[in-house]
Amino acid sequence: MNSLQLLAGQKEISLTELTGQIKKDLSLSGIDTLFFEKILSADDLLKNLQQFIQEILTYRPADFDRFMYRVDVPEKEFSSLITTDLDTLVDKIVLLILKREMQKLVFRKQFGQ
């Protein structure tokens, strides 16, 4: 499954909720949320998240580490990402982030927090 399929198949979580959760985690990580101000579609979110992850992974690794810690992607899943191709790595990281952010939102709805 790729990230776009994941977003298209999600019916419990709105795009606004998902974007809001990503922005919340960025803000709590001390990272600017500018990449996510004009999200009008799932495709926009996916492209912006890919661009953002590629930028911070390449140029701001400390920000990347803080964000991944805040999102709380399971270390086992993250450490299993082995590739030498940056684009493939970014796509896999984005999928992990989206899955985890959606999981947080679903849990919050189920348990009323």
Rosetta blueprint (number, residue, H / E / L):
1 M L
2 N L
3 S H
4 L H
5 Q H
6 L H
7 L H
8 A H
9 G H
10 Q L
11 K L
12 E L
13 I L
14 S L
15 L H
16 T H
17 E H
18 L H
19 T H
20 G H
21 Q H
22 I H
23 K H
24 K H
25 D H
26 L H
27 S H
28 L H
29 S L
30 G L
31 I L
32 D L
33 T L
34 L H
35 F H
36 F H
37 E L
38 K L
39 I L
40 L L
41 S L
42 A H
43 D H
44 D H
45 L H
46 L H
47 K H
48 N H
49 L H
50 Q H
51 Q H
52 F H
53 I H
54 Q H
55 E H
56 I H
57 L H
58 T H
59 Y H
60 R L
61 P H
62 A H
63 D H
64 F H
65 D H
66 R H
67 F H
68 M H
69 Y H
70 R H
71 V H
72 D L
73 V L
74 P L
75 E H
76 K H
77 E H
78 F H
79 S H
80 S L
81 L L
82 I L
83 T L
84 T L
85 D L
86 L H
87 D H
88 T H
89 L H
90 V H
91 D H
92 K H
93 I H
94 V H
95 L H
96 L H
97 I H
98 L H
99 K H
100 R H
101 E H
102 M H
103 Q H
104 K H
105 L H
106 V H
107 F H
108 R H
109 K H
110 Q H
111 F H
112 G L
113 Q L
